[in-house]
Amino acid sequence: MSVSQDLFPLQEINSKYAAGDSVMSFGNHPKLAHCPGGGLALHQDGGAVGCGGKIWIAGECLSSYLLNNYDKLFDGKTGEYSTGEEFNTAHIVELGSGTGLVGLVLGLVNAKYNPGMKVFITDIDDLVPLMLQNVMLNHLENEVIPAALLWGEPLGGLVEDNQLVDANTLDALTQLARQPPMYIKHLKLVLAADVVYLEQAFPLLESTLLQLTDMNEDLEILMCYRKRRKQDKKFFARIAKNFNRIDLMNFNEEEEAYYRKCRVHLFKLVRKPKK
Ligand SMILES: C[S@@+](CC[C@H](N)C(=O)[O-])C[C@H]1O[C@@H](n2cnc3c(N)ncnc32)[C@H](O)[C@@H]1O
């Protein structure tokens, strides 16, 4: 498995991009033992349509966290993000999913332990075909739904229609449009890995986080990012007005030391009460 250590504008790193198929077992993680091949099958496109076409270290870290803490977070009765009966219709949305890594790992575990739960993996339009390919590689058509969600764009239409999937985004999505739409009121959690890296996108990402939590103040955001540039601070200063940041780390000693060395931070964002 190759995980990117650096993040530069695409044209500078094209040659370093990984491409091809691999299986990610997360150290033969028991929560993935039921998967054919022992883990997530993932295709990376070599950066053909943007930096999301390969996996990034924060995506790997957030996936590990979800695997290690799955029961604590998603147990049908006692999980932090469980809501009793309704839980089977709970939805989770991932922003800037790239290959779909984090949402797909969660989908694989849900398929066995929470079959009603849907994970929407979202990114720019151009990455929807790659996400779809990875959904199909893992036979997760019922659990994981790829869709375009451009940060900063109004979610208003989505709310009115109560639906995130736009079947016109990609022909193949019409096949998936048979899925129940993502009713915003059922959204329980937002996931975001390695999405803080481009200063121009900070206000757009902030706008999407605000729109989502305006609709549901209890909605939490699990975010993981690798600190690369001083400018990243600006994003966290911006969002501090509206969100509390609660740092998380729950790995074994070795993993924890590795992620700390790589300056990877994992935390949840909780919306501050509106004044
Ligand atoms: C560094 S990649 C991380 C991919 C994946 N989450 C991972 O950890 O492997 C950042 C992702 O954010 C997406 N992204 C950047 N700007 C975006 C925007 N304005 N709207 C939606 N997605 C965006 C990119 O297309 C890319 O897939």
The ligand as an ORCA input file, in Angstrom:
! r2SCAN-3c Opt
* xyz 0 1
  C      -6.130     14.952     -0.732
  S      -7.564     14.290     -1.440
  C      -8.146     13.222     -0.144
  C      -8.894     12.047     -0.691
  C      -9.369     11.039      0.352
  N     -10.261     11.649      1.310
  C      -8.230     10.358      1.054
  O      -7.952     10.704      2.223
  O      -7.583      9.471      0.470
  C      -8.699     15.666     -1.321
  C     -10.036     15.427     -1.969
  O     -10.860     16.584     -1.833
  C     -11.558     16.786     -3.059
  N     -11.940     18.196     -3.243
  C     -11.115     19.260     -3.356
  N     -11.822     20.383     -3.543
  C     -13.134     20.014     -3.571
  C     -14.344     20.741     -3.705
  N     -14.339     22.068     -3.906
  N     -15.504     20.059     -3.670
  C     -15.497     18.711     -3.474
  N     -14.381     17.975     -3.318
  C     -13.207     18.622     -3.367
  C     -10.537     16.374     -4.105
  O     -11.148     16.113     -5.365
  C      -9.915     15.164     -3.468
  O     -10.575     13.982     -3.785
*
